[in-house]
Every structure is written in C-alpha cells, then in structure tokens.
C-alpha cells in the first residue's frame, strides 16, 4: 500500500462502512463513534469541526397489547416502560453515527455544503458550518426523520403499510463492535415478569413519560391517555405487525445526496418571487426497504450575517425498493443531447440484491407531492450467494458518455462490476472478483470512471482498472512529490472503514482503525483509536500498458519513475480541465498542493506542466508574451484558473528544508528575472481583463435599469449594479488601457446620469470613512487611504480601508465576504453572467439573461467565505 503523506488522529473508531466523505468545498467528514469529525485536509494540525450526536426522542407510532410484546416481529425493537437501573445504564450509551453524506456546494446559507447524518437510532439530521456561532459544534438545520414522521402521521401511517423486513442487522453482521441501538431482550423479559401484576392492559411504546405511566393506569382511562400522548392520529390499537412496519419505516440506515439537478429551461424551480433555484435529492433508506426521497432547494440568497436557514424541502416520493434493509446508495447524473437529463440511482440491500433506477430530472423538479415515485427500475442484480451489498458506486464514464459503470462491494469481500449503455438500456457484466478477504467498506470511481478504489475490513486498499470489460489490479503510487514528511502515526492498523477521493481526484483519504494488540498499552492504546490517512494518487496508472513517450527530459528528474511523472502530468491536466464547466466554483486545493510539492524538488517539471496547460488553454505557443495578447479571447473561467496558478504556484515563494538544516526560498519557476516579470505582467493583465468585463457588465445593467428597457433589474433577487460612480473614476484613471467598447459604455452612463433625476441612480462623488466619516478619495479599486484626523489610530492618522472587489466602494464595518486566494473583500456578490463569458463580449446585453449573484470571487472563481479566526474550522479551496 502507498505510504501516506499526512494523517490525522481521530478520537474514536468508526464502526460502520463508508465512514468518510469529502465535500465539494474541500472538507473531510469522518463518522467516528458518537461524533462526526470535520477536517480541513490543507491544515493537518488546524482546527476541527464536531457534530456530537444527541439522543433522539422516540416517535409515538401506536399502542399494542401486552400479549404482542414478545411477538416474532417485535423482538428486535426496543421497548421501554419504566426506567430500571439496567435500562438507565443501557441508555447512557450514546447513539453512534451510521452514515454521512455531503450535499453539493451551495446548499448552506453561507453557500457551503450541508452534511446529512444518520445515527444508529435511525434519525437523520442536516447540519451546517457554524459561521455565525463562533463554535466548533456544527449547527442543526433540519430534522428529516421528524419531517417523515409528521408526513406519515398526517396519512395515518398508510404509507408505512409495507411488509416487515426480516433482514439481519448489517452492522452486527460485519462492522459493529458493540454499538447496539436496541434494548437487550433479556432486560425486557426480566422487567416484564417483575411488573406483571401492575401491568396496563395497553402498553404505549417508547413515548410516554414516567409521570404519565404512573397516572393513567385504569382501563377506562385508555382513550384519555392515548389522546393526551399521541394526538388524534394514534389513538387506536394496532397489531404487532403494524407497529413493526411503522417502526421500520422510521428507522433509517443510510443517506446519500444526489448531484445538483441541472438548470435548464424546463427544469427550473419557480419560487414565489419568480426566481430560478437549483435543487438536489436526498435519499434516505431504512429497515423497511423503502427509500424516502427529499428534494431540497438551495437558499434563494446567501448571507454571512444573521440569515435564517431557509432550504425549501419537499418529499417527492417513497420508493418501495427492496424486501429487506437498504444498506447502500449511490447517485450519478446522465446528460445527453438525445434526451432530458436523467438522475441514476443504485440501491443495495442486506440480501445482496442491487437495483438500478432512473428518473427524469424534469419530473423530479416539478413533483410537488409523494403521490408516486418518479423513479423507474432499469435493472436488478441478484446475488447468488446472498452476501450483503455493503457498498455500491455508480458513475457515468468520461470516455463513453452513454456508458454507466456500476461497482458492487459485498460482505464476502468480492467486487462485482457491471456496464450499461444507458440509451439502449443494455447491461453487461464485467465480472466478479474476490478482491478482499473481508467485507468491502469503501468503493469509489475516480478519473471519470477510469479506475476504481476499494478498501476492506482486512486493512487493504486497492486500485482497479476496467480494461477490455474486465477489472485489472494496478498498484497505488508509492512515491510522494516534494520533500517527504513524516505522518507521525504508527503503522499498527487492523482495518479500513472507508475511503473518499478529493474534488480534483489527486488525493485519496482512507479511514483506518488501530489494532490495540499492536500498540503500546501504556502510551498509545489509550489514545489512538483510528486515523485518516491522505495518499497522493495523482501518479495513478490509468492504463495497463502505455507507449506514450514523455515530452520532457527524464534525466533532469531522477527521483521519480518515468511512468509516474507521465501519469502526474496527465492527471493534473485532466483535473484542471474538469473545472471548465461553469456550474461549480473553483476548488483546486489538491492541484495547487501537488504543484507546490513538486516545486520544492523539481521546479522544472512544474514549469513544463504549467506551460503545457497554458498552451492548451490559450491556443497559442507557450510564449508568455503571446498569451498576454490573447487574454480577451479566453473564457472567464480560464482567466480565473490562470490567476490562481500564477499567484499561488508560479509567483509564490516556497520554503523547503534542506538536509544541512539551511532553508532555501524558491522563487519563480525557472528563476530568471525576465521570466518573473512576464508572469507578473500576465497575472496583472488577466485581472485587468476580468475587471473590464465586470465593469462593462455593470454599466450595461445600469443602463437597462435606468432606461426601463425591461424590468428584471427591479425584481427581488436579481443583481443590481452598485458603485457605478467608483467604476467611472476607475475608467477615467485607466482610460488609455481599457477597450473602446468600455469607454463608450462609460460615456453613455455619464450622459444618462446627467439627464436623469438623481433618484434614478446611485451616484456619490466622494466616500466617507467607515470609522471617522472623513472624506476618502478614489485611488485604487482594491483599497483606499483615509487621512482623517478623527481616527484614533496613533500618531499617524492615516489608515488603509478595503474596497469591495465587485462595486469598488469602501467596505462597511459589518462582516463582508472574503477571498482566501487574492485576499480581496466583497460587500456585495458578483453577477453570474461574468463567470460564463467565453471571452470579452461584443455586446454585454446578450449576457443579461440571468443576473442572479454568485458567491464566488470575480478574479479567482473560488467560493467567497466569511473570514473566521484561526481557532475555528474553515475550508481551503486553494
């Protein structure tokens, strides 16, 4: 197995498969015992976030007769009536985390990700980052289990009339190490026998308080007791089978978020104010074999102030997927010109059966009630050995856009792979492989389905390549780029309990549990429970045999094998190209980290990769002077990527420790002063080009609003330009450097302002300091200098103020958005069209169809966040 380049210790050991998840905003969540630990992989010893799982309140699902307590279908259900000492001791065990899943980026109120957590009690809740609370504990925003209970209660549990599942507990079969969530039957039998004389004719299940139990003891008070505790929906007696069915319906086992549904002309969600918002589907599988599907919308607006969590949530379907417990779920999105976008779903259960479903995204978006499931069955894969399906991984191949890839991990340790032509609905089995000795606990496709990573309870992690419709094992890269550091973690592991791939597919996170027998019992065994190891996989071999010759001199890179250098180059370029789609912000931490690591040891190799990417992006030779002349023809997304790479990789000084104890600062790649000047000029011109587009678009929207050519700018939620006065001053300062089109727009804005009434436009000749109200001149679009004498800043009254990166106005004292790459601030958000421009537009009016603001930096494209103190967890996008 490859050696990790860093590792993080966990306070508790996971006890269920798939215990790690990597978010689109570059945060790693680990289900470790009774807590969820959230890590920033860029800051190994940095702050962490925590989710402490609270004990869930049991739901009132009905009344049963005492004679039914020991029915076959009730034996595995926890029943309680009094709080005996044995029960009190049992209840002190905290519920553990069974499943976790990250939402796509943009579903939290601060534009981040939400984390869905399913506990061993069967409860599902959603959490967000505590960006307002200044706490390490994440904030609960939604209780999915309670919403499901409320829906079932309104229908008198009609939707729960499914067959009672008889599947064995998957956690007890393979993974659980004593974290049982059911009351021991021996305790139940003993307590029932001891209190037989004082028993009620009717027993309420897991709901009433001690006072209520002791108060309503007479049979003639049964109706008053039921109505007081349960309400009108749960007054009548139910059979043991009905109770078991209702309990199974509310006992969740697995959660999984779907990809963000695409925004097309027919797939938009129209809210009350006419806005169009994206959404995702959260699938929750439980013991009943039924899958509840929740459509959750992004917030209509983002804020880092005191904004409520306002995610519209709709139950769109109850899918009767399996006859037994659902143990694993996986999603994928299929987009084709020949049909509407399809959402693909794979579900596995405890008897080994796996089903593949499909649903039209348009139907999912338009559905408003769970009248029927929008999913239809594509294929059922039955298990001959009935080995539990512990993991499924579903993806659409990047090489064959119509090809779906499905990998199934079994409790027996085998892996089964299927391929499918989605348009023809033709499935083909690629084979079954005895890949591990114990249960498969992690499974993930990477690099557009070109390779598959798996891990198991036998403490093995493997990589597979699908070659000619069969799986072939290839080694995980063992070489570490840059100066190799120590992970400070003993190699004393006994099992792997999950893996996850970084957003750029260059890093693999593996959760491993320590073996107490291999640790020092005095110093290590008490503190070390489990760890998350991070492995470089950018040098992963993706072909069985390759005849590609390197286009660089291998002799100058003696420390790395030739094949791995070729793989690193191809995979880094592939990862950069994956950010071309405009529906996601730029999160390139693993790409930047890999380039910086190589820069410490072989900077010439980094120069080769960067220039090769620049040549493919610009479409000209690798000459920097030629690239500077072509910036107006490059898309905004590529310009933002260019700014990140030039600022954080090429022009960044890297300090590395040498063997003799001295340190060396590595300057710009290549080291030549003229080359550094070229890169500096390229970076400056790229930012100027993006600012030209932002100012030009702002002027165009301003002219549309003031001339009342259409009313979009006055609708709630649409972007309205602010700071046109500051933009005019910036145009006047840089008039000789800007384009003629922008000059004409500026002149037209000036003419409109002179002719229209002042109420039509926001126009401030001079700005005031946020601290002393002194007049502040406009000198720079990024900062301002206040020279007021009223400020208490020491002997020198002058002080620096930050300007908004979007409006160029002075930022207020209130918290504002921050870009961790270019260190700019923003008091308002930039409009979405500037991120989609394929080049400098000849007419900005053609880009004003969607004016919703995006919480992304207009110069770097990375998500904007609230700047938090060092002792609090925050994501690192670069």
N, C-alpha and C positions, 0 to 999 in steps of 0.2 A: 504494500500500500504506500501511496505517496506520503511524504512527510509534510506536516502542516507548517505554514509559515507564521501562524499565530493561533492562539487558543484562549478561550475564556472559561473560567471555572463557574459551575452552577451550584446553587445552594442545595438543590435536591435533584434526585434522579428521576427522569421520566419513566413512566410505566406503561405507555401506550405507543403504538406505531405512529409514524409521521408526526413526530413531536417538534418539528422545526418548520418555520415558514419565513420566507424572505419577501418583503414588501417591495412595491414599485418605487417607494421613496427611500429605499436602502436602509431599512431597519429589519433586524432579525428577531423573531419571537420564538421562544422555546417554552414548551409546556413541561415544566419541571415540578412534579408533585402537586402541591396545593397552590402553587403560584405560577404565573406566566412571567418570564423574564424577557425584557426587550432590550436588545443590544444595538449599538452602532458599530458595525464592523470596521469603520475607519478609525475608531478610538477604542483600542483594546482595553485600556485601563480607565476609560471615561465613565461618565455617569450611566446609570441604567434606569429603565422604567420597570415598574412592577404592577401586576394585577393580582391582588390577593382574593382568592375565591371565597365569597361569603356562603354560609349555609343557606340553601334555598328553602323557602317555605313551601311545604307540600300543597298540592291543589286539591280542592274538595270535588271529588268526582262521583260521589254517591254513597248510599247506605246498603249494607249487606247483612244478611242474617248470620248469627254466630255459627251456625252449623256449616256455613260455607267457608269459614276461615281457613280450614285445612284442606280445601279442595286442591286438586292437582294443579289447576291453573293459578292458584294463589300462593303456592309455596315459595316462589321466588320473589314475592312482593313484600316490601317492608310494611308491617302493621304495628301500630303502637296505640296503647290506650292510656296507661299510666306511666309515670317516669320512675321506673325502678332503678336501683343502683347499677344493675348490669346495663340497662339501656342508657343511663346517663354516661357511663364510661364509654359505651359504643358511640354515642352521639358526639363525643369530644373529638373524634377523628374527623378532620376537615375533608370536605369533598375535594377530589383531585381533578386535574384537567385531563379530559379525554381527547379533545380535538380542537384545533385552532385553524383559522384561515383569515388572510388579509383581503380586504376589499381592493378594487382598483384605486388608483390615486384620484383624489378629488372628492371623496365622499364625506370627509370630515369637514366641519365648519371652517377650519383653517386651511382647507384644500389638501389635507393629508389623507391618510388611509384609516379606515376603521378596522378593528380586529374583532372577529367573531370567536367566542369562546364557548365550548360545550363542556360541561362538567360531568363527573360520574353520577351525579344526582339526576342527570337528564335535562339540566337547564341550559339555555342558550341566551347569551347576552352579547351586546356590542359595546365596544369601548373606543375611546379616542385619546389622543395625547393631551396631557394637562397643560396646555399652553396658556391658560388663564389662571390656573390654580397655583402655579409655582410649587408643584408637588411631584414626588416620584411615582405616586399612585395614579394609574390611569383612571379616567372618568367613564362611568357607565352612561350610555346614551339611549339604550333601548333594550327591552326585555322581550325577546322573540317568543320565549316559552309562554309568558303571560299573555301575549297577544294571541297566540294559538289557543290557549285555554279560554280566553274571552270569546273567540270565534266559535269554538266547539260548544261553549255553554249557551250561546245565543241560538244554536241549532239543536239544542238538547242532545248534543253528542251524536247526532245522526251520522256525521262524517267519520265517527270512530267505530262504526259497526263493521269492522273487518275481522277476519279470522285471527285468533290469538296465536302469536308467534311462539314456536317451540324450539327456536334455535338456542344453542349454548352461548353463554357469555364469551365474546371473543377475547375480552381482556383476561378472563380467568383461564382460557384455553392456552393462551400463548404468552401474554405480556404482563399481566398484573402480578404484583409481588405483595399482595395483601391489602390493597386499597379497595375493599369491598364496599359497595354502596347499599347493600340490603341488610336488613336486620337478621341476625342469626336465628334460624328456625328453632334451635334448642331453647333460646331465651323466650321466644314467643310461646312455645309449648308450655314451658315452666310457669310463665306468668299467667297464662290462661287457666291452667289447672289450679293455681293457687287462689284465683279470684272467681272460681266458677259459681260460688254461692251469691256473690254480689254482682253478677253479670247483668248487663242490659239485654233486653230482648233484641234490640237492634244495635249494631256497633257502627260508629262513624269511623271512617278510615282516614287517618293521617291529617286531621284538620282541627278538631275542637280543642280548646284549652282545658287545663286541669279543672278550672272552676266550673266550666260548662259540663264536664263529665260528671262531676260530683253533684251538680244541681238538678239536672234533668235525668232522674233515674226511673220515674214511674212510667209504665207503658202508656198511660193515657196522655202523657205529655210528648209523645213521639212527634206529632205533627208540629207542635210549637217549637220543639228542639230542632227539627230539620229546617224549618223556615228561618229560624234565627241564625243558624250556622251557614246554611248553603244558599239561601235565597230561593226564589220560585222555581229555578231551573233544576234543582237537585233534591226535590222533596221525596220522591217516590223511592221505594225499594228497587234494587236492581239485582240481577243474578251475579254469581261469581264470575261467569264468563264475560258479562257486560263490564264488570268492574276491571277485569284484567285487560280487556280490549281498550278501555278508556285510559287506563294507566300506561299501557304500551304506546298509545298514541301520543302521550305527553312525555315519554321517556326518550329523549334524543341521544344519539350516539355519535353523529358525525356532522360536520358543517363544511361547506365549500362555497366560495364566491365564484360567480361566472365572470368572464371578461366583460368589459363595459360594452353594452349594446351599441352598435354603430348608429350615428346620427345621419339619417337620410331624409329625403323629402317626405317620405311616407312613414318614417319610424321615429318621429319626434314626439315628445310629450308636451302637450299644450297645457300649461298651468293657467291659473286664474288671470294672470296679467298678460297672457299671450306669449310667454317666453317658452323656449325650447330647451329642455334639460336632458342630460344623459341619465342612464339608469343601469343597474346590474341586478342579477337574480341571485339570491342567497338560497341554497338548497340545504335543508335540514332533514337528515334521515334518522329513523328511530327504530325501536324494538318491534313496532307493528308492521314493518316493511313498507310503510307509507312515507313518501317524500313530500314535505311541505315546501312550496316554492314561493319566495317572497321577493317582489320587485321593489327595490329600494332606489330612490332617486338621489341625485346629487343635490346639495343645497342650492337654492336659487341665487344666492350671493354668498361670497366669502368675506370673512372678517377676522381680525385678530383682537378685536375689542370684546365687549360683553355681549356676544351674539348667542342666541339660543341654538341648540342643536335641532335643526328643522329638516330632517330627512323624511320625505313622504314615503310611506311604506304600504304596500298593497299585497295581500295574499292572492296570488294569481292561479294557484292550483294545488290540489292534493293528488299526487301520483301514486297509485297502488302498484309499487314497483316490484316487490318481492313477497314471498311467503314467510320470510323469516327476517332476522335482524339485518339492517343495512350497515355495512362495516366500512365502506369506502366510496368516495365520489370524486369524479374528475370532470372538468369542463374543457371545451375548446370552441373556437369560433371559425366558421367556414364562410368566406366571402367569395362570391363568384359573379362574373358578369352575366352568366346564363340564368341566374335565379336570385331571389331575395336572400339576404344574409340568413344563415342558419346557425342556431345555437346547438351544439352537440353535447350530450351528457352521457357519461358512463357511470353505472352504479353496480356495486358488488355486495354480496351478502354472505352470511355465515355458512351457507351450504355450498359455497363455491361458485354459484351462478353469477354471471355478469351480463348486464343488459346495456345496450347502446340505444339512446333515444335522440330524436331531433325535434326541433321546434322552430317555426318561422319567427324571426325577431320582430317582425311587424305585428304578429298576433300576440306575442308576449307583451309588447309595449302597449297595445290597445286594450288588452284584457283589463277589466275593472272588478271582476269578482271570480271566486273559485268555483264557477259553475261546472267546469270540466277542465281536465288537464290539457294544456296546449301542446304536450309532447306526444309523439307517436313512436312506436317501437321500430327500430331498424333491425336489430339482431339480438339474439340471446345466445350466450356462450355458456353451455352447461359443463360442469366439472364431473369428469368420470370418477374421480376419487373422492369427491365431496369435500376436498380440502378448502378451508375457509379462504375467501378472497380478502387478503389483508390490505392490498394496495392496487389501485389502477391509475394509469397515467395515459391521458388522451391528448393528441396533438394533430395538427394538420401539417403535412410535410412541406417544407420550403422549396424543395426541388421539384415536387409534383403537386401543384396547388390543389388538385382534385383528390389527393390521396390522404386518407386518415390513418393514423398509426395508433394502435391500442396495445399497451403492455399491462399484463395482469400478474401481480405477485401473490403467491399462495402461502398459506400457513405451513405447507410442507417444505418450503424453500425453493420451489420451482417458479419459473417465469414463463408465461405464455404470451406470444406476440401475434397480433392479427393486423392485416392491412385491409383497406376498403377503398374502392372507388366510389366516392360519395354520390356523384351524379348518376352512376349506373347501379348503385346500391349492391355492388358485388364484393363480397368478403372473401378473404383468402388467409388461411392460417400459415404463419411463418414458422411455427414450430413451438415445442415445449422443451424447456431446458432446465436441468437440475443444477441451478446456479449456486444455491446456498444449502447449508446443512440444517438451518433452522428457518423460522418464519421470516419472510421478506417484510421489512419495516420501513423501507423507503424506496421510491421509484420515481424517476423524473427524466423526461426527454430534454435534450439540450441541443443547441446549434441547429434549430429548425428541424428537429427530428433526425439529425444525422447520427446521434449517439444517445445511448440510454445509460443512466447511472442507477445502480441498485445497492442497497445495503440490507443487512440481516442481523438477527439476534446472535448469529455466530461471530460477530465482530468483524465481518468482512465488508468491504466496499469495492464494487467492480464497475467496469465500464464496458459497454457492448456497442457494436456497430451493426446496423442492419445492412448486410451485403448479399445481394442476389437473393433476396427474400429469405434470408436466414441470419441468425444472430451469431456474431463472432466477437469473442472477448479480446480487448486490447488493453494494454497497461495504462494506468493513470500516470500522468507525468510526475516524475520524481525530482526534477531539477527546479530550484527556486530562483527566480530572477532577482538581481540586485545582491546586496550584502545579506547573506543568510543570517537570520537571527534565531534566538532560542525561544521556544514556545513556553518554557518553564512549567511544563506539565509532564508528570511521569507517564511512561508508556506501560500502563497497567490496566488496560481496558478489558472488558469481558463481553460487551455487546454494543451494537449500533441501533439506535432507535429513531432514525430519520435523517433525511438529507434534503437540501434545498440548493438551488442554483441562483447566483446573483443576477440582477437585471441585465447585465451585459454578457452573461454566460462565461465569464472568465474566472470565477471563484466558486468553489463548492463548499458548503457548510455541512458538517456531519456531527450529529449528537452521539456521544459515546458515554457509556456508563462505566465507572471504575469497578474493578474487582477488589473487594476488601481483602481477599486472600493474598493479593499481590502487593498490597500497600503496607507501609509501616504502621502497625497497630497503635503506636503511641502518638505519632505526629501526623500521619496522613489519613488514616482510615476514618478518623472522626470528622475531618473537614472536607475531604474530597469525595463527592458523590457522582458527579458527571461533569462533562466539559463539552464545549462546542469547538470543533477544530475547523480551521479555514484552510483549504487547499487550493493552490493555483492549478487551474485546468486550461489555461489559455494555450498551452502547448499540446493540447489533446490531439492525438492522431484520429482523423476522421475518415481515413481510407485504409483498406487492407494493404495495398501496395501503391506507392506513388512514384511516378517517374518525373515529377516536376523538379527542374533544376533551379537552384536559388539564383536570384538576380543580384546577389551581393557577394562580396569576397568572404568566404567562410574562414579564411586563415586569420582574419583580424578578430574573430570571435571564438577563441579556442576553448572557452569554458563551457560552451553549450553544444550539445549534439546538433548536427545539421538538420535532422528531421524535426526536432523540436523548434528550432528557430524558424523554419518554414511554416510550421503549424502556428506558432505565435503570431507571425506576420499575417497569415491568412485569417486567423480568428479575431485579431484586433481590428483589421479592416472590415471583416464581416460585422463585428459588433458596432462599429461606427456607422455602417450603412443601415443597421437596424433602427437607427434614430431618424431616418428620413421621414417616416410617417409623421403627420402633423397633429395627431390626436393625443399625443403624450408629451409631457415636458422632458427635458434632457436630464437623465440621471446616469452619469458616466463615471461613477466613482471607481469601478474596477478597471476601466480603460486607463484613466489618469494614473491610478496607483500602479498599474503594470508598467506603463511608460516611464514613470518616475523610478521604479525599481530597476528597470534596465538602464536608465540613465546613470545610475550610480556606478555601474560596472562596464557597460559597453554603450556609451552615448552615440557612437556612430550608427549603431543598429537602430536606435530611436530616430535619428535623423533620416535614415533610409525609409522607415515606416511612415513618418510624418510627411515627407516629401512625396511619397508614393500616393498617400491619401489625398494630399493637396492637388496632385496632378489629376487624379481621377475625379475630384470634386469640381475643380475649376475647368478642366477640359483642355488645359494648355500644358506646356512644358513645365518642368519643376523649377523654372527660374522665378524667383520671388518678384522681381520687377514686372514680369509678365502677368503674374497673378494680381498684382495691385491694380493693373489697368482693367481687369475683368470683373471687379467686385460688383458692379451694377448688374451683371448678368447672373449672379449667384443667388440662390434662394436664401431667404432669411434664416432658415434652419441651418444651412451650411455655414453661413456667416457666424452664427452663434456658436457652432461647434469649433470654427476656426478661432474665435476669440478665446474659448476655453483652453484649447490646446496650446495656442501661442502664449497665453498668460500663465497657465499653470504647469506647462511642460517645457516649452522651448525657452522662455524667458525667465523661468523660475530657477533660483539658486538652490542647489541640493547639497546638503552637508552629509558627508559619509565618513565613517570612522575607518582609518587605515590600521594595518597591523602594528605599525610602530607607535600607535597612540596619537598621532597627529591627525588633524582634520583638514579636509580639502573642500573648498567651495567650487562646485562645478558650475561654470557659467553657461551661457547659451550653447546649444548643441553646435559642435564644430569649433567653438572658441574664438572664431575670427570676429574682430570688431565690426567690420563692414557687414558681416552676415547678421550680427546682432542688430545693427541699425536697420537692415532690411526687414527683419522680423518685427521690430518695433514700429516701423512705418506701416507694415502690413496690418498689424493689430490696430493701430490708430485709424487707418483708413477704413478698416472694416467696421469699427464702431461709428465712424462718421457716416458711413453708408446706411447703417441701421437707424441712426438718428435722423437722417434725411427722410427716410420712409415714415418714421413716426411723426415727424413734424408735418410732412406733406399730407399724411392721412388726417391728422388733427385739423389742419386748415380746411380740408375738403369737407369733413363732417361739420365743422363750424359754419361753413358757407351754406351747407344744406339746411342746417337748423335755422339760421338767421333769415334765409330767403324763403323758408317754409315750403321748400320744394317737395318735401314729404315729411310725415310726422314721426318717423322712427326715433329720432333723437329725443323726443319728449316722452316716450313710453318708459315706464319703470323697468329698470334692469338693463336698458341699453346704455352704451357708453356715450358720454357727453364730454367734449373737449374742455379742459381746464388749463389755464396758463398760456393762452394764445399771446398775451402781451409779452411774456418772457420769451416765447418762441420767436416773436417778431424781433426782439432785441438780439437773439442769437443769430437769426438770419442776417441782420444788419452787420454783426461783427464778422461773420464768415461769408459774406456775400460773394467774395471772389472765389471761394472754394466750393460753393454749392451748385446744384444743377439749375439750369434756366427754368425748368418747369416749377421748381420750388420757389424761385424768385417771382414768377408770375402769380402763384398762389398767395404769396405773402403780400404782393401789391394789391391783389383783389380783396384780401382780408382787411387791409388798411383802408381801402376805399369803402367797403361795407361799414366799417366802424365809424367812419366819418359821416356817412349818410343816414345810418340807422340811429334810433334812440339809444341812449346808454343802457336802458333796461334789457335790450336785446342781447347784450354781450357782456361778458365778464372782462373788464379792462382796468388794470391797475398799473399806473405809471411807475409807482415806487412801492416797494415792500417794506414791511416793518419787522424788526427782530422779534422772535418769539419770546424773548426774555425781558427786553427793556423797551420795546416799542420804538426803538430808534430806526431811522431810515437806513435801508440796506440797498446798495446799488447792485446791478446785474453785471457780473464779470465773467462767470463761468456757469455752464449748465449743471455742474455737479456739486458745487459748493459756493458759499458766499461768506464775506468777511464783514462783520458788524464792528463799527468803530464808535459805538455809542458810549458815552461817559457814565450812563446809568447802570451799566452792568457791573456787578461785584465780582470781578474776575482777577483781582490782584492789582499789581501796579500797572499792567498793560490792559487797557480797557478793550482792546480788540480781541475778538474771538471768532472761531470758524463755525459756520452753520451748514447743515446739509441741505441740498436741494433734492426735490423729487426727481427720480430718473425718468418719469413719464411726462409730468407737467412743467418741470424746471422751476417750480415755485418752492419757496422755503418750507421745509417740513415742519409740521406743528410739533408741540411738545408731547402730544399723545403718542402711544406706540405706533410705529409705522412698519411696513414690510421691509425686509432686508434680503439682499442677495449675498450669499456667502462666497461667491466666486469673485465678482468685481467689486464687492463691498459697497454697493450703491444702496440707496434708500428710496422707498416709494410710498407716498401718502395716498395715491390712487393707483388702480391697476390699468395695465395697457389693454387696448382693444385686441380681440383675437385675430382680425384680418392681417395685422402686421406680421404675425408669426407664419402665415400661409403664403406670403408673397413669393412667387418663383423668381422674381428679380425686381428691379426698380420699375414700377408700373408706369405706363404711358398715360394712364388715366386712373386716378385713385377712386373714382366713383364706381368703377367695376368691382371694387373690393369691399363695398359697404353693405353687403347683404346681411352679414352677421356682425353686430357691433358689441357683442357681449364681452365684458372684460375677462382677461385671463390672469390668474395669479402667478405669472411667470415673468422672469426678468427679460425686458426687451432687448438686452445686449448679450445675455448668456443663454437664455432659454430655459434655465433651471427654475424649479419652483421657488417662489419667494416665501419666506417664513418670518415669524416673529423671533427676534434675537433674544435668546434665553441665556441666563447665567451658566457658567461652566459646570455648576453642580447639578444641572438638570440635563436630561437626555434631549438631544436634538439630532435630526438626521443630517448626514453628509452626502450631498449629491455629486460632489466632485472631489 
